[in-house]
Amino acid sequence: MALLQGISGNLFLLASGESTPYSLLNYSIAFLAYIRESVGPVALPFLIASAFACLFCPLTPRWRRLLVDIMFALVGLRLLTLFGILNLMIFFPPSDRILLFSQLLIFLPCLLLVWGWLYWRFDSYSVAVGRGRIFSSSTSGDKIPSPVDYFIASFTSLLTNTLDNFDGTTRVARVLIYIHGIMTWDIMALALSRAIALASA
C-alpha cells in the first residue's frame, strides 16, 4: 500500500503538471487529485493502525473481519482513482518511465489482490445469508473454493481471456468476473501501449 501511495502520488503530480486542450480531461484529473489529497492523509495511518491491530491485538473474528473489509475498501477506492488517472494519462505523452513501471509492477498486482478479496467476500456474504456460494472452482476437489482459490482465479486472468477454472453461478457473479476482466485487460493494454511508445521514442 505504501508503494501504491508513492506511485500514485508521482502519477498525480505528473498529470497535474501537464495541460491539455480538453477541459473535461483537466477537470477529471483535478477531481481525482482532490480525492487523493483528501482521502490519502487519513487512509494511510488508518491502514497501518488497522494492520497492526489485526496482527498483534486479541480481536474477535468479527472485528478482525470488519477491519480487513474497511482496509480493502480504502485500497479499492485508491485503486479506482488510480485506474481513472492511468486511463486519462493516455492523452499525455509518455514523458516519464514511472508510468510503465507503476502499471506493470505496482498497480496490476494490487488490482488482482483486491479482486480476489472481492470474490471471496461476495461468496462469504452469500453463504452467510443462506443463499449458497455464487462462485465455483474446478480446481477444488470438494467443489467449495478455498480462500486461496479466489486469489489464484484473479491472477489467472493474466494468462487467459477467461477464468477457466472459476465460474459464476449467479448473474452478479458473472458480472463481477466480466468487470474484472475488463479492468485487467485495460491496464495490460495501457502498459503495452506505453512500452511501445517508450521503445519508439
Helices and strands as residue ranges (DSSP letters): H 2-16, H 23-56, H 61-88, G 89-91, H 98-101, I 102-107, H 108-128, E 135-137, H 147-156, E 166-168, H 171-200
